[in-house]
Amino acid sequence: MTPEEKLKQLGYQLSPVEVGNRPLIPWVRTGNLLFLSGRTPGGNWKGQVGKDYTTQQAYQAARECAVGQLSAAKAALGDLSKIKRVVKVLGMVNCVSGFGEQPQVINGFSDLLVEVFGEAGRHARSAVGMAGLPGNAPVEVEVIFEVE
């Protein structure tokens, strides 16, 4: 089963990602590494974890970040089957002071990548708390893929 078929089976659909003409671009490929810019869940996700969202709700927001990042990877590569391995994830959680469940939130992102890529979806990761994120998003995630 291809990664796209697996995502569809899980109930997710990839969306188009445009590069645009801004200095910031959604991805940079160098050699066999694909670096993706930070991505928030979009939509109406606004607020802090521990105040506006529970850990489980933020876990779902992180899953939406993963779908967005896979959309960007597909735009960059044309085919998610070109991803050989998930290398590194940086998950940032907009949370109240004293919140300590950032890893459980970012597990939403990590779990989806393992569901899609299996063993190749396992990765090194950092999960950190922030006092705020762009657009007051509860979660933002960056990822690095090894590609063909």
N, CA, C and O atoms as a GROMACS GRO file, in nm:
protein
  592
    1MET      N    1   0.085  -0.117   0.000
    1MET     CA    2   0.000   0.000   0.000
    1MET      C    3   0.090   0.125   0.000
    1MET      O    4   0.185   0.132   0.077
    2THR      N    5   0.059   0.221  -0.087
    2THR     CA    6   0.139   0.344  -0.093
    2THR      C    7   0.106   0.433   0.026
    2THR      O    8   0.002   0.416   0.089
    3PRO      N    9   0.193   0.528   0.058
    3PRO     CA   10   0.161   0.621   0.166
    3PRO      C   11   0.030   0.698   0.142
    3PRO      O   12  -0.048   0.721   0.235
    4GLU      N   13   0.005   0.737   0.017
    4GLU     CA   14  -0.119   0.808  -0.014
    4GLU      C   15  -0.241   0.719   0.010
    4GLU      O   16  -0.342   0.766   0.062
    5GLU      N   17  -0.231   0.591  -0.026
    5GLU     CA   18  -0.342   0.498  -0.002
    5GLU      C   19  -0.363   0.477   0.148
    5GLU      O   20  -0.477   0.468   0.194
    6LYS      N   21  -0.254   0.470   0.223
    6LYS     CA   22  -0.264   0.452   0.368
    6LYS      C   23  -0.333   0.574   0.431
    6LYS      O   24  -0.419   0.559   0.518
    7LEU      N   25  -0.295   0.695   0.387
    7LEU     CA   26  -0.359   0.815   0.439
    7LEU      C   27  -0.509   0.815   0.410
    7LEU      O   28  -0.590   0.848   0.496
    8LYS      N   29  -0.544   0.777   0.289
    8LYS     CA   30  -0.686   0.772   0.250
    8LYS      C   31  -0.760   0.671   0.337
    8LYS      O   32  -0.872   0.697   0.381
    9GLN      N   33  -0.698   0.556   0.360
    9GLN     CA   34  -0.758   0.453   0.445
    9GLN      C   35  -0.780   0.506   0.587
    9GLN      O   36  -0.878   0.470   0.653
   10LEU      N   37  -0.690   0.592   0.634
   10LEU     CA   38  -0.702   0.651   0.767
   10LEU      C   39  -0.802   0.768   0.771
   10LEU      O   40  -0.832   0.821   0.878
   11GLY      N   41  -0.854   0.806   0.653
   11GLY     CA   42  -0.954   0.912   0.648
   11GLY      C   43  -0.898   1.051   0.622
   11GLY      O   44  -0.967   1.150   0.645
   12TYR      N   45  -0.775   1.059   0.574
   12TYR     CA   46  -0.712   1.188   0.548
   12TYR      C   47  -0.696   1.212   0.399
   12TYR      O   48  -0.679   1.118   0.321
   13GLN      N   49  -0.701   1.338   0.361
   13GLN     CA   50  -0.681   1.376   0.221
   13GLN      C   51  -0.573   1.484   0.215
   13GLN      O   52  -0.576   1.580   0.292
   14LEU      N   53  -0.480   1.468   0.122
   14LEU     CA   54  -0.376   1.567   0.103
   14LEU      C   55  -0.433   1.687   0.028
   14LEU      O   56  -0.526   1.673  -0.052
   15SER      N   57  -0.376   1.804   0.055
   15SER     CA   58  -0.421   1.925  -0.014
   15SER      C   59  -0.304   1.986  -0.090
   15SER      O   60  -0.189   1.962  -0.056
   16PRO      N   61  -0.334   2.065  -0.193
   16PRO     CA   62  -0.225   2.129  -0.270
   16PRO      C   63  -0.147   2.228  -0.183
   16PRO      O   64  -0.202   2.292  -0.094
   17VAL      N   65  -0.019   2.239  -0.210
   17VAL     CA   66   0.068   2.334  -0.141
   17VAL      C   67   0.141   2.414  -0.248
   17VAL      O   68   0.211   2.358  -0.332
   18GLU      N   69   0.124   2.544  -0.244
   18GLU     CA   70   0.189   2.630  -0.343
   18GLU      C   71   0.314   2.693  -0.285
   18GLU      O   72   0.321   2.724  -0.166
   19VAL      N   73   0.414   2.710  -0.372
   19VAL     CA   74   0.539   2.771  -0.329
   19VAL      C   75   0.523   2.922  -0.317
   19VAL      O   76   0.571   2.981  -0.220
   20GLY      N   77   0.458   2.985  -0.412
   20GLY     CA   78   0.442   3.131  -0.410
   20GLY      C   79   0.572   3.201  -0.442
   20GLY      O   80   0.670   3.136  -0.482
   21ASN      N   81   0.575   3.332  -0.426
   21ASN     CA   82   0.695   3.409  -0.458
   21ASN      C   83   0.754   3.481  -0.337
   21ASN      O   84   0.828   3.579  -0.351
   22ARG      N   85   0.721   3.433  -0.219
   22ARG     CA   86   0.777   3.491  -0.096
   22ARG      C   87   0.917   3.436  -0.071
   22ARG      O   88   0.955   3.333  -0.126
   23PRO      N   89   0.994   3.505   0.012
   23PRO     CA   90   1.126   3.450   0.048
   23PRO      C   91   1.114   3.316   0.122
   23PRO      O   92   1.197   3.227   0.104
   24LEU      N   93   1.010   3.302   0.204
   24LEU     CA   94   0.988   3.178   0.277
   24LEU      C   95   0.922   3.078   0.182
   24LEU      O   96   0.823   3.110   0.116
   25ILE      N   97   0.976   2.957   0.174
   25ILE     CA   98   0.916   2.854   0.092
   25ILE      C   99   0.883   2.733   0.179
   25ILE      O  100   0.943   2.716   0.285
   26PRO      N  101   0.788   2.650   0.136
   26PRO     CA  102   0.743   2.540   0.220
   26PRO      C  103   0.845   2.428   0.239
   26PRO      O  104   0.836   2.351   0.335
   27TRP      N  105   0.943   2.419   0.148
   27TRP     CA  106   1.042   2.313   0.159
   27TRP      C  107   1.172   2.352   0.090
   27TRP      O  108   1.175   2.439   0.002
   28VAL      N  109   1.278   2.286   0.131
   28VAL     CA  110   1.408   2.296   0.063
   28VAL      C  111   1.464   2.154   0.056
   28VAL      O  112   1.469   2.082   0.156
   29ARG      N  113   1.505   2.116  -0.063
   29ARG     CA  114   1.570   1.986  -0.079
   29ARG      C  115   1.717   2.010  -0.105
   29ARG      O  116   1.755   2.090  -0.190
   30THR      N  117   1.800   1.939  -0.030
   30THR     CA  118   1.943   1.943  -0.052
   30THR      C  119   1.992   1.798  -0.046
   30THR      O  120   1.975   1.730   0.056
   31GLY      N  121   2.052   1.753  -0.155
   31GLY     CA  122   2.095   1.613  -0.160
   31GLY      C  123   1.977   1.521  -0.140
   31GLY      O  124   1.875   1.533  -0.209
   32ASN      N  125   1.989   1.429  -0.045
   32ASN     CA  126   1.880   1.335  -0.020
   32ASN      C  127   1.797   1.372   0.103
   32ASN      O  128   1.730   1.287   0.161
   33LEU      N  129   1.802   1.500   0.142
   33LEU     CA  130   1.723   1.546   0.255
   33LEU      C  131   1.620   1.650   0.209
   33LEU      O  132   1.651   1.738   0.129
   34LEU      N  133   1.499   1.637   0.261
   34LEU     CA  134   1.392   1.732   0.236
   34LEU      C  135   1.356   1.797   0.369
   34LEU      O  136   1.306   1.731   0.459
   35PHE      N  137   1.381   1.928   0.379
   35PHE     CA  138   1.350   2.006   0.499
   35PHE      C  139   1.217   2.077   0.476
   35PHE      O  140   1.201   2.148   0.377
   36LEU      N  141   1.122   2.060   0.568
   36LEU     CA  142   0.994   2.127   0.554
   36LEU      C  143   0.982   2.237   0.659
   36LEU      O  144   1.014   2.218   0.776
   37SER      N  145   0.935   2.353   0.614
   37SER     CA  146   0.910   2.465   0.705
   37SER      C  147   0.806   2.425   0.808
   37SER      O  148   0.728   2.332   0.787
   38GLY      N  149   0.805   2.497   0.920
   38GLY     CA  150   0.706   2.471   1.024
   38GLY      C  151   0.565   2.484   0.970
   38GLY      O  152   0.538   2.569   0.885
   39ARG      N  153   0.475   2.399   1.019
   39ARG     CA  154   0.337   2.398   0.973
   39ARG      C  155   0.244   2.389   1.094
   39ARG      O  156   0.267   2.310   1.186
   40THR      N  157   0.140   2.470   1.092
   40THR     CA  158   0.037   2.467   1.195
   40THR      C  159  -0.082   2.388   1.141
   40THR      O  160  -0.088   2.359   1.022
   41PRO      N  161  -0.178   2.352   1.228
   41PRO     CA  162  -0.291   2.273   1.180
   41PRO      C  163  -0.389   2.352   1.093
   41PRO      O  164  -0.473   2.292   1.026
   42GLY      N  165  -0.381   2.484   1.093
   42GLY     CA  166  -0.471   2.565   1.011
   42GLY      C  167  -0.612   2.564   1.065
   42GLY      O  168  -0.638   2.525   1.179
   43GLY      N  169  -0.704   2.608   0.979
   43GLY     CA  170  -0.845   2.609   1.019
   43GLY      C  171  -0.871   2.698   1.138
   43GLY      O  172  -0.814   2.806   1.151
   44ASN      N  173  -0.957   2.651   1.224
   44ASN     CA  174  -0.998   2.730   1.341
   44ASN      C  175  -0.919   2.697   1.466
   44ASN      O  176  -0.961   2.731   1.577
   45TRP      N  177  -0.806   2.631   1.451
   45TRP     CA  178  -0.723   2.597   1.567
   45TRP      C  179  -0.653   2.722   1.617
   45TRP      O  180  -0.555   2.767   1.558
   46LYS      N  181  -0.702   2.778   1.725
   46LYS     CA  182  -0.641   2.896   1.784
   46LYS      C  183  -0.652   2.885   1.936
   46LYS      O  184  -0.761   2.865   1.990
   47GLY      N  185  -0.539   2.898   2.003
   47GLY     CA  186  -0.543   2.895   2.148
   47GLY      C  187  -0.430   2.814   2.208
   47GLY      O  188  -0.350   2.752   2.137
   48GLN      N  189  -0.425   2.816   2.340
   48GLN     CA  190  -0.318   2.748   2.414
   48GLN      C  191  -0.364   2.613   2.468
   48GLN      O  192  -0.478   2.594   2.508
   49VAL      N  193  -0.269   2.520   2.466
   49VAL     CA  194  -0.293   2.391   2.526
   49VAL      C  195  -0.282   2.407   2.677
   49VAL      O  196  -0.190   2.473   2.727
   50GLY      N  197  -0.372   2.347   2.749
   50GLY     CA  198  -0.377   2.363   2.894
   50GLY      C  199  -0.473   2.473   2.935
   50GLY      O  200  -0.505   2.486   3.053
   51LYS      N  201  -0.519   2.552   2.840
   51LYS     CA  202  -0.617   2.656   2.866
   51LYS      C  203  -0.738   2.638   2.773
   51LYS      O  204  -0.850   2.621   2.818
   52ASP      N  205  -0.712   2.642   2.642
   52ASP     CA  206  -0.819   2.632   2.543
   52ASP      C  207  -0.835   2.489   2.490
   52ASP      O  208  -0.942   2.453   2.441
   53TYR      N  209  -0.729   2.409   2.499
   53TYR     CA  210  -0.732   2.272   2.447
   53TYR      C  211  -0.673   2.176   2.548
   53TYR      O  212  -0.581   2.210   2.623
   54THR      N  213  -0.728   2.055   2.549
   54THR     CA  214  -0.670   1.947   2.629
   54THR      C  215  -0.553   1.886   2.552
   54THR      O  216  -0.533   1.913   2.434
   55THR      N  217  -0.478   1.804   2.620
   55THR     CA  218  -0.368   1.732   2.555
   55THR      C  219  -0.422   1.648   2.439
   55THR      O  220  -0.360   1.645   2.332
   56GLN      N  221  -0.535   1.580   2.458
   56GLN     CA  222  -0.590   1.494   2.353
   56GLN      C  223  -0.638   1.577   2.234
   56GLN      O  224  -0.621   1.534   2.119
   57GLN      N  225  -0.697   1.692   2.257
   57GLN     CA  226  -0.737   1.779   2.145
   57GLN      C  227  -0.615   1.827   2.068
   57GLN      O  228  -0.616   1.829   1.945
   58ALA      N  229  -0.511   1.864   2.141
   58ALA     CA  230  -0.388   1.910   2.076
   58ALA      C  231  -0.319   1.797   2.001
   58ALA      O  232  -0.254   1.820   1.899
   59TYR      N  233  -0.332   1.674   2.049
   59TYR     CA  234  -0.282   1.556   1.979
   59TYR      C  235  -0.345   1.551   1.839
   59TYR      O  236  -0.276   1.524   1.741
   60GLN      N  237  -0.475   1.577   1.830
   60GLN     CA  238  -0.544   1.579   1.700
   60GLN      C  239  -0.493   1.693   1.612
   60GLN      O  240  -0.478   1.676   1.491
   61ALA      N  241  -0.466   1.808   1.672
   61ALA     CA  242  -0.409   1.921   1.597
   61ALA      C  243  -0.273   1.882   1.539
   61ALA      O  244  -0.241   1.917   1.426
   62ALA      N  245  -0.194   1.809   1.617
   62ALA     CA  246  -0.062   1.764   1.569
   62ALA      C  247  -0.078   1.666   1.454
   62ALA      O  248   0.003   1.667   1.361
   63ARG      N  249  -0.179   1.581   1.457
   63ARG     CA  250  -0.206   1.490   1.344
   63ARG      C  251  -0.238   1.571   1.218
   63ARG      O  252  -0.194   1.536   1.109
   64GLU      N  253  -0.314   1.678   1.235
   64GLU     CA  254  -0.345   1.764   1.120
   64GLU      C  255  -0.218   1.830   1.066
   64GLU      O  256  -0.204   1.848   0.946
   65CYS      N  257  -0.125   1.865   1.155
   65CYS     CA  258   0.005   1.917   1.109
   65CYS      C  259   0.076   1.812   1.024
   65CYS      O  260   0.138   1.846   0.923
   66ALA      N  261   0.069   1.687   1.065
   66ALA     CA  262   0.134   1.580   0.990
   66ALA      C  263   0.075   1.567   0.849
   66ALA      O  264   0.149   1.551   0.752
   67VAL      N  265  -0.056   1.575   0.839
   67VAL     CA  266  -0.120   1.568   0.707
   67VAL      C  267  -0.076   1.686   0.621
   67VAL      O  268  -0.049   1.670   0.502
   68GLY      N  269  -0.068   1.804   0.682
   68GLY     CA  270  -0.020   1.922   0.609
   68GLY      C  271   0.124   1.906   0.563
   68GLY      O  272   0.158   1.944   0.451
   69GLN      N  273   0.208   1.849   0.648
   69GLN     CA  274   0.348   1.829   0.610
   69GLN      C  275   0.359   1.723   0.500
   69GLN      O  276   0.443   1.735   0.412
   70LEU      N  277   0.276   1.621   0.505
   70LEU     CA  278   0.278   1.521   0.398
   70LEU      C  279   0.226   1.580   0.267
   70LEU      O  280   0.268   1.539   0.159
   71SER      N  281   0.134   1.675   0.276
   71SER     CA  282   0.088   1.747   0.157
   71SER      C  283   0.205   1.825   0.095
   71SER      O  284   0.223   1.825  -0.026
   72ALA      N  285   0.283   1.892   0.180
   72ALA     CA  286   0.399   1.967   0.131
   72ALA      C  287   0.503   1.873   0.071
   72ALA      O  288   0.562   1.904  -0.033
   73ALA      N  289   0.526   1.759   0.135
   73ALA     CA  290   0.623   1.662   0.083
   73ALA      C  291   0.578   1.608  -0.053
   73ALA      O  292   0.660   1.590  -0.143
   74LYS      N  293   0.449   1.583  -0.067
   74LYS     CA  294   0.398   1.535  -0.197
   74LYS      C  295   0.417   1.642  -0.304
   74LYS      O  296   0.454   1.611  -0.417
   75ALA      N  297   0.392   1.770  -0.268
   75ALA     CA  298   0.413   1.879  -0.364
   75ALA      C  299   0.560   1.888  -0.404
   75ALA      O  300   0.591   1.914  -0.520
   76ALA      N  301   0.648   1.866  -0.309
   76ALA     CA  302   0.792   1.874  -0.337
   76ALA      C  303   0.843   1.756  -0.418
   76ALA      O  304   0.927   1.773  -0.507
   77LEU      N  305   0.792   1.636  -0.390
   77LEU     CA  306   0.846   1.514  -0.448
   77LEU      C  307   0.761   1.453  -0.559
   77LEU      O  308   0.810   1.376  -0.641
   78GLY      N  309   0.633   1.487  -0.560
   78GLY     CA  310   0.542   1.429  -0.657
   78GLY      C  311   0.484   1.295  -0.613
   78GLY      O  312   0.383   1.251  -0.667
   79ASP      N  313   0.548   1.230  -0.516
   79ASP     CA  314   0.507   1.096  -0.474
   79ASP      C  315   0.565   1.070  -0.336
   79ASP      O  316   0.687   1.075  -0.318
   80LEU      N  317   0.479   1.041  -0.238
   80LEU     CA  318   0.528   1.016  -0.102
   80LEU      C  319   0.608   0.886  -0.092
   80LEU      O  320   0.679   0.865   0.007
   81SER      N  321   0.598   0.800  -0.191
   81SER     CA  322   0.678   0.678  -0.189
   81SER      C  323   0.827   0.706  -0.203
   81SER      O  324   0.910   0.618  -0.181
   82LYS      N  325   0.863   0.829  -0.240
   82LYS     CA  326   1.004   0.868  -0.249
   82LYS      C  327   1.065   0.897  -0.112
   82LYS      O  328   1.186   0.916  -0.101
   83ILE      N  329   0.982   0.900  -0.008
   83ILE     CA  330   1.033   0.920   0.128
   83ILE      C  331   1.088   0.787   0.177
   83ILE      O  332   1.016   0.688   0.186
   84LYS      N  333   1.219   0.787   0.209
   84LYS     CA  334   1.284   0.665   0.257
   84LYS      C  335   1.275   0.654   0.409
   84LYS      O  336   1.265   0.544   0.464
   85ARG      N  337   1.278   0.769   0.476
   85ARG     CA  338   1.280   0.769   0.622
   85ARG      C  339   1.243   0.906   0.675
   85ARG      O  340   1.275   1.008   0.615
   86VAL      N  341   1.174   0.907   0.787
   86VAL     CA  342   1.154   1.030   0.862
   86VAL      C  343   1.276   1.043   0.953
   86VAL      O  344   1.305   0.953   1.032
   87VAL      N  345   1.348   1.156   0.941
   87VAL     CA  346   1.474   1.171   1.013
   87VAL      C  347   1.455   1.244   1.145
   87VAL      O  348   1.494   1.192   1.250
   88LYS      N  349   1.394   1.363   1.141
   88LYS     CA  350   1.389   1.450   1.260
   88LYS      C  351   1.261   1.530   1.260
   88LYS      O  352   1.217   1.579   1.156
   89VAL      N  353   1.201   1.543   1.377
   89VAL     CA  354   1.079   1.622   1.397
   89VAL      C  355   1.105   1.720   1.510
   89VAL      O  356   1.161   1.684   1.614
   90LEU      N  357   1.063   1.845   1.490
   90LEU     CA  358   1.061   1.945   1.596
   90LEU      C  359   0.916   1.987   1.615
   90LEU      O  360   0.857   2.048   1.526
   91GLY      N  361   0.860   1.954   1.729
   91GLY     CA  362   0.722   1.990   1.761
   91GLY      C  363   0.719   2.099   1.866
   91GLY      O  364   0.781   2.088   1.972
   92MET      N  365   0.645   2.204   1.836
   92MET     CA  366   0.631   2.318   1.927
   92MET      C  367   0.486   2.329   1.972
   92MET      O  368   0.395   2.325   1.889
   93VAL      N  369   0.465   2.343   2.100
   93VAL     CA  370   0.331   2.346   2.158
   93VAL      C  371   0.310   2.480   2.227
   93VAL      O  372   0.384   2.516   2.319
   94ASN      N  373   0.210   2.554   2.183
   94ASN     CA  374   0.169   2.680   2.245
   94ASN      C  375   0.092   2.641   2.371
   94ASN      O  376  -0.022   2.596   2.364
   95CYS      N  377   0.156   2.659   2.486
   95CYS     CA  378   0.095   2.606   2.609
   95CYS      C  379   0.111   2.703   2.726
   95CYS      O  380   0.194   2.794   2.725
   96VAL      N  381   0.028   2.679   2.825
   96VAL     CA  382   0.033   2.761   2.946
   96VAL      C  383   0.159   2.727   3.025
   96VAL      O  384   0.215   2.618   3.012
   97SER      N  385   0.200   2.820   3.105
   97SER     CA  386   0.316   2.799   3.193
   97SER      C  387   0.290   2.678   3.282
   97SER      O  388   0.182   2.662   3.338
   98GLY      N  389   0.391   2.593   3.295
   98GLY     CA  390   0.380   2.476   3.380
   98GLY      C  391   0.327   2.352   3.309
   98GLY      O  392   0.327   2.244   3.368
   99PHE      N  393   0.282   2.366   3.185
   99PHE     CA  394   0.233   2.250   3.109
   99PHE      C  395   0.352   2.161   3.076
   99PHE      O  396   0.454   2.212   3.030
  100GLY      N  397   0.341   2.032   3.097
  100GLY     CA  398   0.455   1.943   3.074
  100GLY      C  399   0.425   1.825   2.983
  100GLY      O  400   0.502   1.729   2.980
  101GLU      N  401   0.315   1.831   2.909
  101GLU     CA  402   0.276   1.717   2.825
  101GLU      C  403   0.302   1.741   2.675
  101GLU      O  404   0.231   1.688   2.590
  102GLN      N  405   0.404   1.821   2.645
  102GLN     CA  406   0.438   1.846   2.505
  102GLN      C  407   0.464   1.716   2.428
  102GLN      O  408   0.416   1.702   2.316
  103PRO      N  409   0.539   1.619   2.485
  103PRO     CA  410   0.562   1.496   2.410
  103PRO      C  411   0.432   1.422   2.374
  103PRO      O  412   0.420   1.368   2.264
  104GLN      N  413   0.336   1.420   2.466
  104GLN     CA  414   0.209   1.353   2.439
  104GLN      C  415   0.132   1.424   2.328
  104GLN      O  416   0.064   1.359   2.249
  105VAL      N  417   0.142   1.556   2.320
  105VAL     CA  418   0.078   1.632   2.212
  105VAL      C  419   0.143   1.596   2.079
  105VAL      O  420   0.073   1.562   1.983
  106ILE      N  421   0.275   1.603   2.071
  106ILE     CA  422   0.347   1.581   1.946
  106ILE      C  423   0.342   1.433   1.904
  106ILE      O  424   0.371   1.401   1.789
  107ASN      N  425   0.305   1.345   1.996
  107ASN     CA  426   0.282   1.206   1.958
  107ASN      C  427   0.177   1.196   1.847
  107ASN      O  428   0.180   1.102   1.768
  108GLY      N  429   0.085   1.292   1.840
  108GLY     CA  430  -0.014   1.291   1.732
  108GLY      C  431   0.055   1.295   1.596
  108GLY      O  432   0.016   1.223   1.505
  109PHE      N  433   0.155   1.379   1.583
  109PHE     CA  434   0.234   1.390   1.459
  109PHE      C  435   0.312   1.261   1.436
  109PHE      O  436   0.306   1.201   1.329
  110SER      N  437   0.387   1.220   1.538
  110SER     CA  438   0.474   1.102   1.527
  110SER      C  439   0.394   0.976   1.498
  110SER      O  440   0.432   0.896   1.413
  111ASP      N  441   0.284   0.957   1.569
  111ASP     CA  442   0.204   0.837   1.550
  111ASP      C  443   0.152   0.827   1.407
  111ASP      O  444   0.153   0.718   1.349
  112LEU      N  445   0.108   0.938   1.349
  112LEU     CA  446   0.058   0.933   1.212
  112LEU      C  447   0.169   0.895   1.114
  112LEU      O  448   0.146   0.817   1.021
  113LEU      N  449   0.289   0.948   1.134
  113LEU     CA  450   0.399   0.914   1.043
  113LEU      C  451   0.435   0.766   1.052
  113LEU      O  452   0.467   0.704   0.951
  114VAL      N  453   0.429   0.709   1.171
  114VAL     CA  454   0.456   0.566   1.186
  114VAL      C  455   0.342   0.484   1.124
  114VAL      O  456   0.368   0.380   1.064
  115GLU      N  457   0.218   0.530   1.137
  115GLU     CA  458   0.106   0.460   1.073
  115GLU      C  459   0.122   0.459   0.921
  115GLU      O  460   0.086   0.360   0.856
  116VAL      N  461   0.174   0.567   0.865
  116VAL     CA  462   0.187   0.578   0.720
  116VAL      C  463   0.313   0.508   0.668
  116VAL      O  464   0.306   0.440   0.565
  117PHE      N  465   0.426   0.522   0.737
  117PHE     CA  466   0.554   0.472   0.685
  117PHE      C  467   0.608   0.350   0.759
  117PHE      O  468   0.713   0.298   0.721
  118GLY      N  469   0.541   0.306   0.862
  118GLY     CA  470   0.590   0.191   0.938
  118GLY      C  471   0.721   0.223   1.007
  118GLY      O  472   0.739   0.333   1.059
  119GLU      N  473   0.813   0.128   1.009
  119GLU     CA  474   0.942   0.145   1.077
  119GLU      C  475   1.018   0.267   1.026
  119GLU      O  476   1.088   0.333   1.103
  120ALA      N  477   1.006   0.298   0.896
  120ALA     CA  478   1.073   0.415   0.839
  120ALA      C  479   1.014   0.546   0.890
  120ALA      O  480   1.073   0.652   0.868
  121GLY      N  481   0.900   0.540   0.956
  121GLY     CA  482   0.838   0.660   1.012
  121GLY      C  483   0.891   0.695   1.151
  121GLY      O  484   0.864   0.804   1.201
  122ARG      N  485   0.965   0.604   1.213
  122ARG     CA  486   1.023   0.633   1.345
  122ARG      C  487   1.136   0.734   1.328
  122ARG      O  488   1.209   0.729   1.229
  123HIS      N  489   1.151   0.826   1.423
  123HIS     CA  490   1.241   0.939   1.402
  123HIS      C  491   1.293   0.994   1.533
  123HIS      O  492   1.240   0.967   1.641
  124ALA      N  493   1.399   1.074   1.520
  124ALA     CA  494   1.447   1.155   1.632
  124ALA      C  495   1.350   1.272   1.647
  124ALA      O  496   1.290   1.315   1.549
  125ARG      N  497   1.335   1.324   1.770
  125ARG     CA  498   1.234   1.428   1.789
  125ARG      C  499   1.264   1.514   1.910
  125ARG      O  500   1.322   1.470   2.010
  126SER      N  501   1.221   1.640   1.898
  126SER     CA  502   1.215   1.731   2.012
  126SER      C  503   1.072   1.781   2.022
  126SER      O  504   1.007   1.807   1.921
  127ALA      N  505   1.023   1.794   2.144
  127ALA     CA  506   0.889   1.848   2.168
  127ALA      C  507   0.903   1.953   2.278
  127ALA      O  508   0.938   1.921   2.391
  128VAL      N  509   0.874   2.078   2.243
  128VAL     CA  510   0.898   2.188   2.336
  128VAL      C  511   0.774   2.275   2.353
  128VAL      O  512   0.687   2.279   2.266
  129GLY      N  513   0.769   2.344   2.465
  129GLY     CA  514   0.660   2.437   2.492
  129GLY      C  515   0.700   2.578   2.453
  129GLY      O  516   0.816   2.617   2.464
  130MET      N  517   0.602   2.652   2.407
  130MET     CA  518   0.620   2.792   2.364
  130MET      C  519   0.515   2.879   2.430
  130MET      O  520   0.406   2.833   2.463
  131ALA      N  521   0.549   3.005   2.449
  131ALA     CA  522   0.452   3.101   2.503
  131ALA      C  523   0.353   3.148   2.397
  131ALA      O  524   0.250   3.206   2.430
  132GLY      N  525   0.384   3.122   2.270
  132GLY     CA  526   0.295   3.158   2.161
  132GLY      C  527   0.349   3.106   2.030
  132GLY      O  528   0.469   3.080   2.017
  133LEU      N  529   0.260   3.091   1.933
  133LEU     CA  530   0.297   3.046   1.798
  133LEU      C  531   0.223   3.133   1.697
  133LEU      O  532   0.126   3.199   1.733
  134PRO      N  533   0.267   3.136   1.570
  134PRO     CA  534   0.202   3.219   1.469
  134PRO      C  535   0.051   3.192   1.461
  134PRO      O  536   0.007   3.077   1.462
  135GLY      N  537  -0.026   3.299   1.453
  135GLY     CA  538  -0.171   3.287   1.444
  135GLY      C  539  -0.234   3.230   1.569
  135GLY      O  540  -0.350   3.187   1.566
  136ASN      N  541  -0.160   3.228   1.679
  136ASN     CA  542  -0.205   3.170   1.805
  136ASN      C  543  -0.239   3.021   1.790
  136ASN      O  544  -0.324   2.968   1.862
  137ALA      N  545  -0.173   2.953   1.696
  137ALA     CA  546  -0.195   2.810   1.676
  137ALA      C  547  -0.150   2.732   1.799
  137ALA      O  548  -0.056   2.774   1.867
  138PRO      N  549  -0.216   2.621   1.830
  138PRO     CA  550  -0.175   2.543   1.946
  138PRO      C  551  -0.051   2.458   1.922
  138PRO      O  552   0.018   2.419   2.016
  139VAL      N  553  -0.022   2.429   1.793
  139VAL     CA  554   0.089   2.340   1.760
  139VAL      C  555   0.152   2.386   1.628
  139VAL      O  556   0.083   2.432   1.537
  140GLU      N  557   0.285   2.372   1.619
  140GLU     CA  558   0.357   2.390   1.493
  140GLU      C  559   0.465   2.282   1.488
  140GLU      O  560   0.530   2.255   1.589
  141VAL      N  561   0.484   2.222   1.369
  141VAL     CA  562   0.580   2.112   1.359
  141VAL      C  563   0.665   2.128   1.233
  141VAL      O  564   0.614   2.160   1.126
  142GLU      N  565   0.796   2.106   1.249
  142GLU     CA  566   0.891   2.098   1.137
  142GLU      C  567   0.932   1.952   1.123
  142GLU      O  568   0.926   1.875   1.219
  143VAL      N  569   0.973   1.914   1.001
  143VAL     CA  570   1.017   1.775   0.980
  143VAL      C  571   1.125   1.771   0.871
  143VAL      O  572   1.128   1.853   0.780
  144ILE      N  573   1.214   1.673   0.886
  144ILE     CA  574   1.317   1.644   0.786
  144ILE      C  575   1.298   1.500   0.741
  144ILE      O  576   1.291   1.409   0.823
  145PHE      N  577   1.291   1.482   0.609
  145PHE     CA  578   1.278   1.348   0.550
  145PHE      C  579   1.405   1.313   0.473
  145PHE      O  580   1.467   1.401   0.412
  146GLU      N  581   1.444   1.186   0.476
  146GLU     CA  582   1.542   1.133   0.380
  146GLU      C  583   1.463   1.085   0.260
  146GLU      O  584   1.365   1.012   0.275
  147VAL      N  585   1.506   1.126   0.141
  147VAL     CA  586   1.431   1.093   0.020
  147VAL      C  587   1.521   1.027  -0.084
  147VAL      O  588   1.644   1.034  -0.076
  148GLU      N  589   1.458   0.964  -0.182
  148GLU     CA  590   1.532   0.903  -0.293
  148GLU      C  591   1.589   1.009  -0.382
  148GLU      O  592   1.655   0.978  -0.481
   0.00000   0.00000   0.00000
